[in-house]
Amino acid sequence: MREERRLRTFENWMLRRIFGPKRDEVTGEWKKLHNEELNDLYCSPSIVRVIKSRRMRWTGHVDRMRDRSGVYNVLVGKSERKRPFGRPRLRWKYNIKMDLQNPGWEHGLVLCGPG
């Protein structure tokens, strides 16, 4: 999705700002860190995985509430308002379905590489 790509781009940009450039051992020149090098240095789940994990956890809590609260209506997308013009906005339940169908979703866990 477009939002996921934008989040990953922002995360890598912030990590490059934090870790700064790296000096090449052979040539001695300064260079920007590649994405794989950033992942090796910053051994933590990506922002996209964290968001999906927290979204799933929140969905579990809200699902157990059922009709007792207005939050459940946000999850299922029931609104008493008139729908605005244009394309309908994505509902939470559609995001949850996409998260569950994505085979790359790993409960927010990432194994660290060497280093």
PyMOL commands that set and color helices and strands:
alter all, ss='L'
color gray80, all
select helices_A, chain A and resi 2-19+35-41+47-68+70-76+92-101
alter helices_A, ss='H'
color red, helices_A
select strands_A, chain A and resi 22-23+30-31
alter strands_A, ss='S'
color yellow, strands_A
deselect
rebuild
show_as cartoon
